[in-house]
């Protein structure tokens, strides 16, 4: 395949990529609540020659982690969303996301590509110099924001789908595009893996906008330093009494949680590599004269390897239980998310360097970069590699106005066609009928 044609097709899509990104940015939905997001993606994919899958076809219900409370799920479901009722019913209970399969019907490899679609519980800034505010596409949903670029990832996936659709006659094998919910918190990927979408896959690709503070046009072909991570929801239960009349009869859940929060940050760091812990939220108490009978906290552990993260998790659970015992309360710990560590296959450095030769979008190719964060794409990477396949995670650089997960986060929209061309060229490298690698 002549890769210059891919660049020309990408250029023709540039306005659409921006349009899709901005539309998605305005309707941010957090993990397992991506009802409108999924409907928007499906409305565009439905015009293409691919097989679409939704609802229970996408994920294993039982393998999902960190679901919103049933009350929140039901409330959102019944909030009058402008979605076809049949589709809405298929997504009921948080079965969001979709899969598009482009099958050439010609023998060849199977490649799976993941694009995450969820937003964050971040309130977007209203500052006048914030680009989405200036251009009129800031979040229309208070308290939710695409503060990590997943609006761009979804738009990139739609762009790749359009290029595949136009050129499927020149491909062999099968290409599966996953539009995944609930990446944040490591909650969605394993549910898709458990459904079997990566079974027998020869190759896996995913990636991220940003993380690499280099000019647009810079691409890192592999990523290292994926931090394994565990997300824990913790609740303490004690006994509520009058704080003045009979404090000795109470069992203070607030003090258990406060003690745990302080001592968790005192966990001895491991000599084997980087470790992290964070208490992200603590809620407790109902009044100044009431001994708190309930408290809840959400925390996360991280480690440079799965073994190091397990060390942090085990220590965290020990301290939580000890803090409960200290104030005669009980503690319940629930895993709300999990991300593994992973290593990209080095073969992608050579393949990517060849596939991106002559690109009008990519002018700097880095063999690898460090993520320094967690990503549930590692569930796919490890699953594909366990079956003998080759997997990588690509970073598409963009200068950022503010860090990821910040209320002022934004990226240069010129990164969108760079990513579309990059992914499509890599797919062409392995799936081109004529196997022309120019």
FIDO-658105 format. One record per residue (C-alpha): residue number from 0; residue in one letter; x, y, z. Coordinates in steps of 0.05 Angstrom, whole numbers, plus 5000, padded with zeros to 4 digits. Example, Ala and Ser with C-alpha at 12.3 -4.5 7.8 and 13.67 -1.06 7.14 Angstrom:
+-----+---+------+------+------+
|   k | r |    x |    y |    z |
+-----+---+------+------+------+
|   0 | A | 5246 | 4910 | 5156 |
|   1 | S | 5273 | 4979 | 5143 |
+-----+---+------+------+------+
***
This chain:
+-----+---+------+------+------+
|   k | r |    x |    y |    z |
+-----+---+------+------+------+
|   0 | X | 5000 | 5000 | 5000 |
|   1 | X | 5024 | 5070 | 4984 |
|   2 | X | 5024 | 5104 | 5052 |
|   3 | X | 5021 | 5173 | 5022 |
|   4 | X | 4949 | 5158 | 5004 |
|   5 | X | 4935 | 5149 | 5079 |
|   6 | X | 4962 | 5218 | 5093 |
|   7 | X | 4919 | 5248 | 5037 |
|   8 | X | 4857 | 5214 | 5065 |
|   9 | X | 4874 | 5237 | 5134 |
|  10 | X | 4881 | 5308 | 5110 |
|  11 | X | 4811 | 5304 | 5080 |
|  12 | X | 4784 | 5284 | 5149 |
|  13 | X | 4817 | 5339 | 5190 |
|  14 | X | 4756 | 5382 | 5197 |
|  15 | X | 4713 | 5322 | 5217 |
|  16 | X | 4765 | 5301 | 5269 |
|  17 | X | 4760 | 5369 | 5302 |
|  18 | X | 4684 | 5369 | 5297 |
|  19 | X | 4680 | 5300 | 5330 |
|  20 | X | 4729 | 5318 | 5384 |
|  21 | X | 4692 | 5382 | 5403 |
|  22 | X | 4624 | 5348 | 5403 |
|  23 | X | 4651 | 5294 | 5450 |
|  24 | X | 4685 | 5346 | 5494 |
|  25 | X | 4618 | 5379 | 5507 |
|  26 | X | 4585 | 5315 | 5532 |
|  27 | X | 4636 | 5284 | 5580 |
|  28 | X | 4612 | 5221 | 5616 |
|  29 | X | 4651 | 5184 | 5669 |
|  30 | X | 4663 | 5109 | 5671 |
|  31 | X | 4604 | 5064 | 5654 |
|  32 | X | 4560 | 5125 | 5644 |
|  33 | X | 4582 | 5138 | 5572 |
|  34 | X | 4512 | 5130 | 5544 |
|  35 | X | 4512 | 5192 | 5499 |
|  36 | X | 4585 | 5182 | 5481 |
|  37 | X | 4572 | 5111 | 5457 |
|  38 | X | 4510 | 5132 | 5419 |
|  39 | X | 4549 | 5188 | 5385 |
|  40 | X | 4605 | 5140 | 5364 |
|  41 | X | 4555 | 5088 | 5339 |
|  42 | X | 4517 | 5141 | 5298 |
|  43 | X | 4581 | 5154 | 5258 |
|  44 | X | 4605 | 5082 | 5254 |
|  45 | X | 4536 | 5059 | 5230 |
|  46 | X | 4550 | 5094 | 5163 |
|  47 | X | 4611 | 5049 | 5151 |
|  48 | X | 4618 | 4978 | 5126 |
|  49 | X | 4636 | 4946 | 5193 |
|  50 | X | 4602 | 4899 | 5241 |
|  51 | X | 4581 | 4934 | 5305 |
|  52 | X | 4573 | 4906 | 5375 |
|  53 | X | 4542 | 4938 | 5437 |
|  54 | X | 4519 | 4922 | 5507 |
|  55 | X | 4531 | 4851 | 5531 |
|  56 | X | 4568 | 4836 | 5466 |
|  57 | X | 4623 | 4884 | 5487 |
|  58 | X | 4639 | 4867 | 5560 |
|  59 | X | 4630 | 4815 | 5613 |
|  60 | X | 4584 | 4845 | 5665 |
|  61 | X | 4616 | 4807 | 5721 |
|  62 | X | 4687 | 4828 | 5704 |
|  63 | X | 4673 | 4903 | 5709 |
|  64 | X | 4702 | 4939 | 5769 |
|  65 | X | 4684 | 5003 | 5805 |
|  66 | X | 4613 | 5010 | 5778 |
|  67 | X | 4576 | 5073 | 5798 |
|  68 | X | 4523 | 5062 | 5852 |
|  69 | X | 4460 | 5030 | 5825 |
|  70 | X | 4421 | 5093 | 5845 |
|  71 | X | 4468 | 5136 | 5802 |
|  72 | X | 4464 | 5088 | 5743 |
|  73 | X | 4388 | 5087 | 5746 |
|  74 | X | 4383 | 5161 | 5755 |
|  75 | X | 4426 | 5175 | 5694 |
|  76 | X | 4391 | 5122 | 5653 |
|  77 | X | 4324 | 5154 | 5668 |
|  78 | X | 4347 | 5226 | 5659 |
|  79 | X | 4316 | 5234 | 5590 |
|  80 | X | 4379 | 5222 | 5549 |
|  81 | X | 4368 | 5235 | 5474 |
|  82 | X | 4383 | 5164 | 5454 |
|  83 | X | 4343 | 5112 | 5416 |
|  84 | X | 4306 | 5070 | 5468 |
|  85 | X | 4329 | 5003 | 5439 |
|  86 | X | 4402 | 5024 | 5443 |
|  87 | X | 4393 | 5055 | 5512 |
|  88 | X | 4363 | 4989 | 5537 |
|  89 | X | 4424 | 4951 | 5512 |
|  90 | X | 4469 | 4997 | 5553 |
|  91 | X | 4426 | 4994 | 5615 |
|  92 | X | 4466 | 4981 | 5678 |
|  93 | X | 4529 | 5013 | 5651 |
|  94 | X | 4542 | 4968 | 5592 |
|  95 | X | 4571 | 5025 | 5552 |
|  96 | X | 4624 | 5026 | 5497 |
|  97 | X | 4623 | 4991 | 5429 |
|  98 | X | 4664 | 4949 | 5382 |
|  99 | X | 4673 | 4956 | 5307 |
| 100 | X | 4701 | 4899 | 5266 |
| 101 | X | 4729 | 4908 | 5195 |
| 102 | X | 4737 | 4840 | 5165 |
| 103 | X | 4769 | 4834 | 5096 |
| 104 | X | 4746 | 4761 | 5090 |
| 105 | X | 4816 | 4748 | 5064 |
| 106 | X | 4863 | 4705 | 5106 |
| 107 | X | 4910 | 4748 | 5146 |
| 108 | X | 4928 | 4773 | 5216 |
| 109 | X | 4880 | 4799 | 5268 |
| 110 | X | 4897 | 4866 | 5300 |
| 111 | X | 4860 | 4897 | 5359 |
| 112 | X | 4862 | 4972 | 5371 |
| 113 | X | 4836 | 5004 | 5435 |
| 114 | X | 4809 | 5076 | 5441 |
| 115 | X | 4784 | 5097 | 5510 |
| 116 | X | 4723 | 5143 | 5514 |
| 117 | X | 4710 | 5161 | 5587 |
| 118 | X | 4716 | 5229 | 5621 |
| 119 | X | 4737 | 5249 | 5692 |
| 120 | X | 4699 | 5277 | 5752 |
| 121 | X | 4735 | 5344 | 5742 |
| 122 | X | 4701 | 5412 | 5737 |
| 123 | X | 4726 | 5447 | 5675 |
| 124 | X | 4754 | 5516 | 5683 |
| 125 | X | 4713 | 5576 | 5660 |
| 126 | X | 4774 | 5619 | 5647 |
| 127 | X | 4765 | 5662 | 5585 |
| 128 | X | 4832 | 5641 | 5556 |
| 129 | X | 4816 | 5566 | 5560 |
| 130 | X | 4811 | 5543 | 5488 |
| 131 | X | 4747 | 5502 | 5495 |
| 132 | X | 4715 | 5563 | 5528 |
| 133 | X | 4741 | 5610 | 5474 |
| 134 | X | 4716 | 5566 | 5419 |
| 135 | X | 4650 | 5549 | 5452 |
| 136 | X | 4657 | 5474 | 5464 |
| 137 | X | 4671 | 5470 | 5539 |
| 138 | X | 4638 | 5415 | 5580 |
| 139 | X | 4563 | 5422 | 5583 |
| 140 | X | 4559 | 5373 | 5642 |
| 141 | X | 4577 | 5405 | 5708 |
| 142 | X | 4630 | 5367 | 5747 |
| 143 | X | 4652 | 5323 | 5688 |
| 144 | X | 4707 | 5339 | 5638 |
| 145 | X | 4750 | 5307 | 5586 |
| 146 | X | 4813 | 5325 | 5624 |
| 147 | X | 4856 | 5269 | 5596 |
| 148 | X | 4845 | 5271 | 5521 |
| 149 | X | 4797 | 5213 | 5514 |
| 150 | X | 4751 | 5258 | 5472 |
| 151 | X | 4810 | 5261 | 5423 |
| 152 | X | 4822 | 5186 | 5428 |
| 153 | X | 4750 | 5171 | 5409 |
| 154 | X | 4754 | 5220 | 5350 |
| 155 | X | 4819 | 5187 | 5328 |
| 156 | X | 4785 | 5119 | 5330 |
| 157 | X | 4729 | 5146 | 5286 |
| 158 | X | 4781 | 5173 | 5238 |
| 159 | X | 4817 | 5107 | 5234 |
| 160 | X | 4751 | 5072 | 5222 |
| 161 | X | 4737 | 5118 | 5162 |
| 162 | X | 4805 | 5104 | 5131 |
| 163 | X | 4796 | 5029 | 5141 |
| 164 | X | 4727 | 5033 | 5110 |
| 165 | X | 4753 | 5068 | 5048 |
| 166 | X | 4811 | 5019 | 5039 |
| 167 | X | 4786 | 4953 | 5066 |
| 168 | X | 4792 | 4923 | 4996 |
| 169 | X | 4867 | 4932 | 5001 |
| 170 | X | 4873 | 4896 | 5067 |
| 171 | X | 4879 | 4824 | 5090 |
| 172 | X | 4856 | 4795 | 5156 |
| 173 | X | 4812 | 4829 | 5208 |
| 174 | X | 4818 | 4894 | 5248 |
| 175 | X | 4778 | 4903 | 5312 |
| 176 | X | 4768 | 4973 | 5341 |
| 177 | X | 4750 | 4976 | 5414 |
| 178 | X | 4717 | 5039 | 5440 |
| 179 | X | 4727 | 5025 | 5514 |
| 180 | X | 4690 | 5054 | 5574 |
| 181 | X | 4720 | 5065 | 5643 |
| 182 | X | 4794 | 5068 | 5630 |
| 183 | X | 4803 | 5117 | 5687 |
| 184 | X | 4813 | 5076 | 5750 |
| 185 | X | 4831 | 5013 | 5712 |
| 186 | X | 4758 | 4989 | 5709 |
| 187 | X | 4739 | 4972 | 5637 |
| 188 | X | 4794 | 4935 | 5599 |
| 189 | X | 4792 | 4869 | 5636 |
| 190 | X | 4717 | 4864 | 5624 |
| 191 | X | 4729 | 4868 | 5549 |
| 192 | X | 4787 | 4819 | 5552 |
| 193 | X | 4742 | 4771 | 5591 |
| 194 | X | 4691 | 4775 | 5534 |
| 195 | X | 4744 | 4747 | 5487 |
| 196 | X | 4758 | 4805 | 5440 |
| 197 | X | 4833 | 4795 | 5443 |
| 198 | X | 4831 | 4719 | 5438 |
| 199 | X | 4877 | 4697 | 5382 |
| 200 | X | 4898 | 4768 | 5365 |
| 201 | X | 4964 | 4774 | 5329 |
| 202 | X | 4975 | 4847 | 5345 |
| 203 | X | 4950 | 4900 | 5394 |
| 204 | X | 4956 | 4975 | 5389 |
| 205 | X | 4934 | 5032 | 5434 |
| 206 | X | 4963 | 5099 | 5454 |
| 207 | X | 4953 | 5167 | 5486 |
| 208 | X | 4955 | 5240 | 5468 |
| 209 | X | 5003 | 5281 | 5509 |
| 210 | X | 5048 | 5254 | 5565 |
| 211 | X | 5107 | 5273 | 5522 |
| 212 | X | 5121 | 5348 | 5522 |
| 213 | X | 5147 | 5351 | 5451 |
| 214 | X | 5121 | 5387 | 5389 |
| 215 | X | 5062 | 5359 | 5350 |
| 216 | X | 5091 | 5310 | 5299 |
| 217 | X | 5132 | 5271 | 5351 |
| 218 | X | 5113 | 5198 | 5362 |
| 219 | X | 5141 | 5147 | 5411 |
| 220 | X | 5131 | 5077 | 5384 |
| 221 | X | 5136 | 5039 | 5450 |
| 222 | X | 5124 | 5057 | 5522 |
| 223 | X | 5157 | 5034 | 5586 |
| 224 | X | 5147 | 5048 | 5660 |
| 225 | X | 5074 | 5028 | 5664 |
| 226 | X | 5057 | 5031 | 5738 |
| 227 | X | 5015 | 4974 | 5763 |
| 228 | X | 4958 | 5001 | 5806 |
| 229 | X | 4901 | 4980 | 5851 |
| 230 | X | 4841 | 5023 | 5868 |
| 231 | X | 4808 | 5009 | 5935 |
| 232 | X | 4741 | 5033 | 5963 |
| 233 | X | 4744 | 5030 | 6040 |
| 234 | X | 4687 | 5037 | 6089 |
| 235 | X | 4691 | 5039 | 6165 |
| 236 | X | 4631 | 5024 | 6209 |
| 237 | X | 4627 | 5043 | 6283 |
| 238 | X | 4574 | 5063 | 6333 |
| 239 | X | 4540 | 5131 | 6335 |
| 240 | X | 4526 | 5164 | 6403 |
| 241 | X | 4518 | 5233 | 6435 |
| 242 | X | 4588 | 5262 | 6438 |
| 243 | X | 4575 | 5298 | 6504 |
| 244 | X | 4530 | 5251 | 6543 |
| 245 | X | 4561 | 5183 | 6529 |
| 246 | X | 4623 | 5187 | 6484 |
| 247 | X | 4652 | 5124 | 6516 |
| 248 | X | 4596 | 5083 | 6485 |
| 249 | X | 4613 | 5104 | 6414 |
| 250 | X | 4660 | 5074 | 6364 |
| 251 | X | 4688 | 5129 | 6321 |
| 252 | X | 4693 | 5112 | 6247 |
| 253 | X | 4718 | 5181 | 6230 |
| 254 | X | 4780 | 5171 | 6274 |
| 255 | X | 4793 | 5103 | 6243 |
| 256 | X | 4792 | 5134 | 6173 |
| 257 | X | 4834 | 5194 | 6194 |
| 258 | X | 4885 | 5148 | 6227 |
| 259 | X | 4888 | 5105 | 6165 |
| 260 | X | 4896 | 5165 | 6119 |
| 261 | X | 4956 | 5190 | 6158 |
| 262 | X | 4990 | 5122 | 6167 |
| 263 | X | 4980 | 5100 | 6095 |
| 264 | X | 5026 | 5154 | 6073 |
| 265 | X | 5078 | 5127 | 6121 |
| 266 | X | 5084 | 5059 | 6087 |
| 267 | X | 5158 | 5044 | 6079 |
| 268 | X | 5176 | 5050 | 6006 |
| 269 | X | 5206 | 4989 | 5972 |
| 270 | X | 5279 | 4984 | 5951 |
| 271 | X | 5258 | 4945 | 5889 |
| 272 | X | 5230 | 5005 | 5851 |
| 273 | X | 5181 | 5062 | 5849 |
| 274 | X | 5119 | 5057 | 5894 |
| 275 | X | 5061 | 5105 | 5905 |
| 276 | X | 5000 | 5113 | 5948 |
| 277 | X | 4946 | 5166 | 5950 |
| 278 | X | 4884 | 5178 | 5992 |
| 279 | X | 4839 | 5213 | 5942 |
| 280 | X | 4777 | 5225 | 5983 |
| 281 | X | 4753 | 5217 | 6055 |
| 282 | X | 4681 | 5227 | 6079 |
| 283 | X | 4658 | 5219 | 6150 |
| 284 | X | 4612 | 5246 | 6203 |
| 285 | X | 4544 | 5279 | 6206 |
| 286 | X | 4548 | 5331 | 6262 |
| 287 | X | 4595 | 5363 | 6313 |
| 288 | X | 4560 | 5331 | 6373 |
| 289 | X | 4554 | 5261 | 6342 |
| 290 | X | 4607 | 5207 | 6345 |
| 291 | X | 4613 | 5186 | 6272 |
| 292 | X | 4589 | 5116 | 6259 |
| 293 | X | 4608 | 5114 | 6185 |
| 294 | X | 4667 | 5136 | 6143 |
| 295 | X | 4690 | 5122 | 6073 |
| 296 | X | 4753 | 5134 | 6034 |
| 297 | X | 4780 | 5119 | 5965 |
| 298 | X | 4853 | 5104 | 5956 |
| 299 | X | 4901 | 5078 | 5904 |
| 300 | X | 4968 | 5042 | 5906 |
| 301 | X | 5019 | 5039 | 5850 |
| 302 | X | 5084 | 5003 | 5836 |
| 303 | X | 5135 | 4999 | 5780 |
| 304 | X | 5118 | 4926 | 5775 |
| 305 | X | 5057 | 4884 | 5794 |
| 306 | X | 5098 | 4855 | 5851 |
| 307 | X | 5114 | 4923 | 5879 |
| 308 | X | 5042 | 4945 | 5874 |
| 309 | X | 5021 | 4882 | 5910 |
| 310 | X | 5069 | 4901 | 5966 |
| 311 | X | 5037 | 4970 | 5972 |
| 312 | X | 4967 | 4941 | 5970 |
| 313 | X | 4981 | 4889 | 6024 |
| 314 | X | 5012 | 4942 | 6069 |
| 315 | X | 4953 | 4988 | 6057 |
| 316 | X | 4902 | 4935 | 6075 |
| 317 | X | 4942 | 4918 | 6138 |
| 318 | X | 4942 | 4991 | 6160 |
| 319 | X | 4868 | 4999 | 6145 |
| 320 | X | 4849 | 4939 | 6187 |
| 321 | X | 4896 | 4961 | 6243 |
| 322 | X | 4864 | 5030 | 6242 |
| 323 | X | 4795 | 4999 | 6249 |
| 324 | X | 4819 | 4956 | 6307 |
| 325 | X | 4850 | 5017 | 6341 |
| 326 | X | 4782 | 5050 | 6349 |
| 327 | X | 4741 | 4987 | 6354 |
| 328 | X | 4707 | 4995 | 6286 |
| 329 | X | 4703 | 4948 | 6227 |
| 330 | X | 4733 | 4960 | 6158 |
| 331 | X | 4709 | 4934 | 6091 |
| 332 | X | 4755 | 4939 | 6031 |
| 333 | X | 4732 | 4931 | 5959 |
| 334 | X | 4775 | 4930 | 5897 |
| 335 | X | 4747 | 4983 | 5850 |
| 336 | X | 4799 | 4979 | 5795 |
| 337 | X | 4864 | 4947 | 5775 |
| 338 | X | 4919 | 4958 | 5724 |
| 339 | X | 4977 | 4912 | 5710 |
| 340 | X | 5048 | 4929 | 5692 |
| 341 | X | 5069 | 4911 | 5621 |
| 342 | X | 5126 | 4915 | 5571 |
| 343 | X | 5116 | 4934 | 5498 |
| 344 | X | 5147 | 4889 | 5445 |
| 345 | X | 5210 | 4920 | 5415 |
| 346 | X | 5192 | 4896 | 5345 |
| 347 | X | 5145 | 4955 | 5339 |
| 348 | X | 5205 | 5002 | 5337 |
| 349 | X | 5228 | 4973 | 5271 |
| 350 | X | 5158 | 4963 | 5243 |
| 351 | X | 5136 | 5033 | 5262 |
| 352 | X | 5199 | 5066 | 5235 |
| 353 | X | 5187 | 5033 | 5168 |
| 354 | X | 5112 | 5047 | 5168 |
| 355 | X | 5121 | 5121 | 5183 |
| 356 | X | 5175 | 5135 | 5131 |
| 357 | X | 5156 | 5194 | 5088 |
| 358 | X | 5098 | 5214 | 5134 |
| 359 | X | 5076 | 5286 | 5125 |
| 360 | X | 5049 | 5284 | 5196 |
| 361 | X | 5105 | 5251 | 5235 |
| 362 | X | 5172 | 5286 | 5234 |
| 363 | X | 5205 | 5257 | 5297 |
| 364 | X | 5203 | 5183 | 5316 |
| 365 | X | 5226 | 5162 | 5385 |
| 366 | X | 5237 | 5088 | 5398 |
| 367 | X | 5206 | 5092 | 5468 |
| 368 | X | 5184 | 5137 | 5524 |
| 369 | X | 5165 | 5129 | 5597 |
| 370 | X | 5092 | 5135 | 5618 |
| 371 | X | 5103 | 5141 | 5693 |
| 372 | X | 5029 | 5128 | 5704 |
| 373 | X | 4979 | 5070 | 5701 |
| 374 | X | 4938 | 5047 | 5641 |
| 375 | X | 4889 | 4990 | 5637 |
| 376 | X | 4910 | 4978 | 5565 |
| 377 | X | 4962 | 4933 | 5599 |
| 378 | X | 4906 | 4881 | 5606 |
| 379 | X | 4904 | 4876 | 5530 |
| 380 | X | 4979 | 4879 | 5522 |
| 381 | X | 4991 | 4822 | 5571 |
| 382 | X | 4934 | 4779 | 5543 |
| 383 | X | 4957 | 4786 | 5471 |
| 384 | X | 5029 | 4772 | 5489 |
| 385 | X | 5010 | 4711 | 5530 |
| 386 | X | 4982 | 4682 | 5465 |
| 387 | X | 5045 | 4697 | 5425 |
| 388 | X | 5022 | 4764 | 5396 |
| 389 | X | 5059 | 4830 | 5394 |
| 390 | X | 5033 | 4892 | 5428 |
| 391 | X | 5051 | 4965 | 5437 |
| 392 | X | 5027 | 5030 | 5467 |
| 393 | X | 5043 | 5093 | 5427 |
| 394 | X | 5050 | 5164 | 5454 |
| 395 | X | 5028 | 5219 | 5406 |
| 396 | X | 5061 | 5282 | 5432 |
| 397 | X | 5027 | 5349 | 5442 |
| 398 | X | 5045 | 5410 | 5483 |
| 399 | X | 4995 | 5416 | 5540 |
| 400 | X | 4965 | 5479 | 5571 |
| 401 | X | 4960 | 5443 | 5638 |
| 402 | X | 4975 | 5372 | 5664 |
| 403 | X | 4930 | 5313 | 5652 |
| 404 | X | 4870 | 5311 | 5700 |
| 405 | X | 4874 | 5387 | 5711 |
| 406 | X | 4813 | 5433 | 5702 |
| 407 | X | 4853 | 5472 | 5649 |
| 408 | X | 4877 | 5411 | 5610 |
| 409 | X | 4877 | 5418 | 5535 |
| 410 | X | 4919 | 5395 | 5476 |
| 411 | X | 4935 | 5419 | 5406 |
| 412 | X | 4881 | 5392 | 5359 |
| 413 | X | 4934 | 5384 | 5305 |
| 414 | X | 4953 | 5320 | 5342 |
| 415 | X | 4889 | 5286 | 5317 |
| 416 | X | 4909 | 5275 | 5244 |
| 417 | X | 4979 | 5255 | 5268 |
| 418 | X | 4949 | 5199 | 5308 |
| 419 | X | 4900 | 5177 | 5254 |
| 420 | X | 4955 | 5172 | 5202 |
| 421 | X | 5002 | 5137 | 5251 |
| 422 | X | 4952 | 5083 | 5271 |
| 423 | X | 4929 | 5072 | 5200 |
| 424 | X | 5000 | 5066 | 5173 |
| 425 | X | 5017 | 5015 | 5227 |
| 426 | X | 4955 | 4975 | 5210 |
| 427 | X | 4972 | 4979 | 5137 |
| 428 | X | 5042 | 4953 | 5151 |
| 429 | X | 5014 | 4886 | 5175 |
| 430 | X | 4949 | 4882 | 5135 |
| 431 | X | 4966 | 4910 | 5066 |
| 432 | X | 4946 | 4862 | 5011 |
| 433 | X | 5008 | 4879 | 4971 |
| 434 | X | 5051 | 4886 | 5032 |
| 435 | X | 5083 | 4948 | 5003 |
| 436 | X | 5121 | 4983 | 5059 |
| 437 | X | 5143 | 5050 | 5030 |
+-----+---+------+------+------+
***
